[in-house]
Amino acid sequence: MAKLILCVFGLLLGLWACSNDAELPAQYHVGLLAQPANVVTAVEDGAITVTWEMTSEANVTGFVISFTDLSGVRETRSLEDATARMYEETGLDLSEGAVYLIEVWAVDENQFFGPHSTVDSLAVL
């Protein structure tokens, strides 16, 4: 009987400790990584150029640049440089009429993401 009680207690403790609560404490997200601002995109010489500004490099180890086409397909690129403020992409369709929604966000050493930038849109003319 004692073993059964211990097993039940251990199971309940395990369920409590391994919950599916994916939400991190609010204070973890507040101010940990700055949000990229003033994202500007352009097409030039067969490449998409994305530039942005950061108010702080604290805790930043790199960036993710996201390109979403009008069908909803998202492609992301990783840039492992905390001081980078520009990215050049040559691997996407740049035919006339192509449209992309572009976002940038910072990444820390644990691969946690900061807040996404405001979306910038790019239409290839």
TAZI-V897216 format. One record per backbone hydrogen bond with DSSP energy under -1.0 kcal/mol. NH is the residue of the N-H (numbers start at 1). CO is the residue of the C=O. Records with the same first field share a line. If there is no record, write none. Layout:
NH=CO, CO
This chain:
5=1
6=2
7=3
8=4
9=5
10=6
11=7
12=8
13=9
14=10
15=11
16=12
17=13
18=14
22=20
28=25
30=26
37=53
40=51
42=49
44=47
48=89
49=42
50=87
51=40
52=85
53=37
60=57
61=107
62=107
63=79
64=105
65=77
66=103
67=75
68=101
69=73
72=69
75=67
77=65
79=63
81=79
84=81
87=50
89=48
97=124
98=95
100=122
101=68
102=120
103=66
105=64
107=62
108=112
111=108
114=106
117=104
120=102
122=100
124=98
